[in-house]
Amino acid sequence: MARRFRNGGRCLAAQAGGRFAGFIWLARDGYDEDMVRCRYELAQPAESAWDFDVFVEPDFRIGRTFARLWDAANEQLRSEGVLWSFSRIESSNPGSIHAHRRLGIRRLFSVTFVCIGPAQLTFAGTAPYVHVSLSQRSRPTLRLSPRVNMVRHEQLAATTWPHSRLPIRWLSKRTRMALLPW
């Protein structure tokens, strides 16, 4: 947690009836993945953010806690001029995928990480597409650009960007990366 704050991360927490209900982390620069060796960089940092590690306590998963966390994140990021938020969503977490879909998620691309001992093989739906890492110091850098990827991967007309609703871009472990326009 200290590393996240040191790297410029911010945490928004939710409470319900005086009880902790959940949190979401936000970063305005890039993000160094903590599950595998990968660096995500924002191509347009002035209008983009990275959201990660969204968690809702089990007792609050049926209610509106997830949506309220996103409402608070949207409000804060919108006030900073952010139009897009990138997320990494584990494909092995159907609950998170479903919750993000309710917000208007659209899958843009996936990333698969194959780890065997210290070796890591990365297959990405964006440059560098394939990366081989044999040490802790070697990692792929995925540059995230909403305008390029929205048109190329989603084939949306330029007039549809930016949206007032929240589509998403995904990367995958098989991780999914989500892009949420604010």
Beta strands, then each sheet from edge to edge (+ up, - down):
strand 1: 10-16
strand 2: 19-27
strand 3: 31-32
strand 4: 39-42
strand 5: 48-56
strand 6: 84-90
strand 7: 110-116
strand 8: 119-124
strand 9: 130-133
strand 10: 141-144
strand 11: 175-181
sheet 1: 1+ 2- 5+ 6+ 11- 7+ 8- 9+
sheet 2: 3+ 4- 10-
end
